[in-house]
Each structure stands twice: as structure tokens, then as C-alpha cells.
Amino acid sequence: MEKTILMYWPTAGNVEKSAKTIAKQMGNIEAKPINEVSLDDLQSYKNYILGCSTVGTSTWDSSENQDPWPNFMKMLDKVGINNKTVALFGLGDQIRWPQHFVDGMAVIHEQIKQRGAKIIGRWPVKGYDHEESEAQEGGFFVGLALDEDQQAELSLERIKLWIKQITSD
Ligand SMILES: Cc1cc2nc3c(=O)[nH]c(=O)nc-3n(C[C@H](O)[C@H](O)[C@H](O)COP(=O)(O)O)c2cc1C
């Protein structure tokens, strides 16, 4: 993956921590919260890594939504992303939300898919204890699933393996 930018939301928690680890492991690539991303950033990078958490998706279309993802998607529409390659990672908690593990990643995945980008970096479900996930397709999640609440000790190894995979895709 040449010319890659990592963009994530929210800040100050597990997503940002994971974003920084991934950026560092990839050789200090640029990493920004999505509310700081400019149209110029989106245009000049060929590859995107997008990171999100899962805290309920019902507010996605609400006008009172303070979440910057919908606005970010509007920026993607302006830029046009059907020539971009996108890899996703999502944070969740498989013990407290076993039927909705990393569902947030499915929302972002759908939004990116609709806009025609090439999506890479699916990740095997083996090793997780969840029951259901909207982000699961067959034996894979649509991106890297990280669980800093229940399996923090596995994250670094997962990240390293996933980076190997997406950089050779
Ligand atoms: C109110 C709330 C709802 C959550 N719902 C889910 C959920 O449906 N599925 C899931 O996998 N994790 C869920 N989580 C867990 C978070 O996604 C997880 O703790 C994540 O690491 C938080 O990232 P952050 O620290 O960057 O906000 C929820 C957490 C909170 C606080």
C-alpha cells in the first residue's frame, strides 16, 4: 500500500490508541481524526485505512448526530473514491455485546462499498468469542476486529499480521 493515510473516529480512546499503533507499525504513516481530514488529504492519498468503534448505529442519519462520519462520507462523495483502496479496522467488545460485535465496521463498510472503492483487509473470525456481527461475512470480518476490552493482549500481533496482509494485497 503506497501513499496511505489512516483516518479514524472517535478520539481519546481505544480507536485512537489502535490508530496510533497501526500508523507506527506501518512506518509512521499520517494518521488523523476524520474531523481534521481535508479534501486535499482525500485527493492526494491513494489508499485509506479507516478506523471506527461501535456504540450504536441508530443515530447515523439523525440531524442531531454529532458524529463526524456522515460529514466525512459527504467529503468522500466530493472527491470520488472509486479509484481508491480502503482497509477497515473496528473496535468492539465481544463479551458485553456478543450479538453486535464490531457492528460499526459494517456501517462504514457499506458506505465505502456503495461509493465503489476497492476494499481489502478482511480478517478471520477465528479466535473471537462473539455470537453475531453485522461486520461478518462467512468466516471473515470485513476488516480487522480489535477488542481492547477483552483481548487487548492479542491486538499488537493481530495488527502486525493484518499490516503484512494489506501491504501485500
Ligand atoms: C454505549 C456503548 C455501546 C457499545 N456498543 C457496542 C456494540 O454494540 N458492539 C461492540 O462490539 N462494542 C460496543 N461497545 C464497545 C466499544 O466499541 C469498545 O469499547 C471500543 O473499544 C470503544 O472505542 P473508544 O474507546 O475509541 O470509544 C460499546 C461501548 C459503549 C460505551
The ligand as an ORCA input file, in Angstrom:
! r2SCAN-3c Opt
* xyz 0 1
  C     -22.539      2.803     24.976
  C     -21.636      1.765     24.362
  C     -22.170      0.885     23.430
  C     -21.351     -0.084     22.853
  N     -21.881     -0.959     21.931
  C     -21.083     -1.883     21.369
  C     -21.611     -2.801     20.404
  O     -22.784     -2.765     20.045
  N     -20.764     -3.720     19.863
  C     -19.430     -3.796     20.214
  O     -18.705     -4.639     19.684
  N     -18.908     -2.934     21.127
  C     -19.696     -1.995     21.705
  N     -19.161     -1.134     22.615
  C     -17.726     -1.246     22.964
  C     -16.847     -0.240     22.236
  O     -16.994     -0.320     20.837
  C     -15.393     -0.514     22.614
  O     -15.225     -0.373     24.000
  C     -14.399      0.368     21.874
  O     -13.097     -0.078     22.180
  C     -14.571      1.832     22.240
  O     -13.675      2.606     21.492
  P     -13.258      4.073     22.020
  O     -12.551      3.873     23.336
  O     -12.340      4.626     20.966
  O     -14.518      4.844     22.132
  C     -19.973     -0.167     23.206
  C     -19.448      0.736     24.142
  C     -20.254      1.694     24.712
  C     -19.661      2.634     25.720
*
